[in-house]
């Protein structure tokens, strides 16, 4: 397994979740003001979620195409 996190880019639109490798790091200006996360768009992988119709269990996968 590889460490990573799910990135949320949405404000007013619906988007597919994206997975990013590594640990989240915040962008800062003036040494303290946070402007979101540092993310390399070339490393993002779309997240696919499967649902069991019988019990509702969800399993999410980030598979590189």
C-alpha positions as CSV (number, residue, x, y, z in Angstrom):
1,X,0.0,0.0,0.0
2,X,1.1,3.6,-0.7
3,X,0.5,6.6,1.5
4,X,-1.7,9.3,0.0
5,X,-4.8,11.4,0.4
6,X,-8.0,12.4,-1.4
7,X,-8.0,15.9,-2.8
8,X,-11.2,18.0,-2.9
9,X,-11.2,20.8,-5.5
10,X,-14.9,21.6,-5.5
11,X,-16.5,24.8,-4.5
12,X,-19.7,25.0,-6.6
13,X,-19.5,22.0,-9.0
14,X,-19.5,18.2,-8.7
15,X,-16.2,16.5,-9.5
16,X,-14.7,13.0,-9.3
17,X,-12.5,12.6,-6.3
18,X,-8.8,12.5,-6.9
19,X,-6.0,10.7,-5.0
20,X,-2.6,12.2,-4.5
21,X,0.5,10.2,-3.4
22,X,2.4,11.2,-0.2
23,X,1.4,13.3,2.8
24,X,-0.5,16.5,2.5
25,X,1.6,19.7,2.6
26,X,0.0,23.1,2.8
27,X,1.0,26.1,0.6
28,X,1.7,29.1,2.8
29,X,2.4,32.8,2.2
30,X,3.9,35.1,4.7
31,X,5.0,32.0,6.6
32,X,1.5,31.4,8.2
33,X,-1.4,32.1,5.8
34,X,-2.6,28.8,4.3
35,X,-3.6,28.7,0.7
36,X,-4.7,25.0,0.3
37,X,-2.6,22.0,-0.4
38,X,0.5,21.5,-2.6
39,X,-0.7,19.1,-5.4
40,X,1.1,17.9,-8.6
41,X,-1.7,17.5,-11.1
42,X,0.4,15.1,-13.1
43,X,0.4,12.6,-10.1
44,X,-3.4,12.7,-9.5
45,X,-5.4,9.5,-10.0
46,X,-9.2,9.4,-10.3
47,X,-11.0,7.5,-7.5
48,X,-13.5,4.8,-8.4
49,X,-15.9,3.6,-5.8
50,X,-17.8,0.3,-5.9
51,X,-21.0,-0.4,-3.8
52,X,-22.4,-3.7,-2.7
53,X,-26.2,-3.5,-3.5
54,X,-27.0,-6.0,-0.7
55,X,-25.2,-4.4,2.3
56,X,-24.2,-1.0,1.0
57,X,-20.4,-1.5,1.7
58,X,-18.3,0.9,-0.3
59,X,-14.8,0.1,-1.6
60,X,-12.7,2.9,-3.3
61,X,-9.8,2.3,-5.7
62,X,-7.4,4.7,-7.4
63,X,-6.1,2.7,-10.4
64,X,-3.7,4.4,-12.8
65,X,-4.8,4.0,-16.4
